[in-house]
Amino acid sequence: MSTRELSQACPFCDRDRLEIIARSANFFVVYDKTPVTPGHCLIIPFRHLADAFELSPEEITEAWDLAHKMRRQLLADDPLISGFNLGFNSGVDAGQTVFHVHIHLIPRRHGDVEKPRGGVRGVIPARQHY
């Protein structure tokens, strides 16, 4: 598939259809279309990469800086936010469905789940609580 065909098939490459809420030199941020919690957003590189492990060290630093910026903004907008989950899915068996890198920043609030202990370990429910 050519780069043009790839970008036409990718929902994150078609930025004219996205409501970008923040950006940096190489990344942009949108709210997740099917949020886990209110404020759930995605940090996405402009360049099309399928896997977050393909990001350069400089890109990882820039994405982390943008995550910090969004965290500050979300906390300013919603004082009930008391924690965050930050992560990405890498590969089909890890749950990745859009094969353009995107990092989830998910605000958490006290009581949004009955037992939050284990956090991201909840991707395998039987292993979450230890």
C-alpha positions, 0 to 999 in steps of 0.5 A: 500500500502506498503512503498516500493510500495508507494515509487515506485509510487511516483515521488519524492521517485524515486530520481535516475530520479531526478536532485537534485540541492541542499540538506540538511540533510533531504531535497533536491531541484529540479527544477519544471518540469512545472515551473511557472517562470524560476528558480521555484524549489521544496524543498522536504523531503527525507522521504515520507509524503503526507502533509506538515502539517505532518512535524516536527518543526525541519523539518520546520526549516530545509526546511526554511533554505534551502529555504533561501539558494535557494533564495540567489542562485537564486538571485545571478544567476538572478539579474532580480528576484525582489520577490518570492512566497513560498508555498505548496498545501495541499489536492486535493481541494487545488490543490495538485497532487503529494502526497509527500510534496513539497514546491514551491519556485517561483522567480518573476520578475517585469512585469511577470504578469500584476497585481501581487497584492494579490499574492497567493490569485490568486489561487481563481482569483476572490479573488486576487485583493482587 
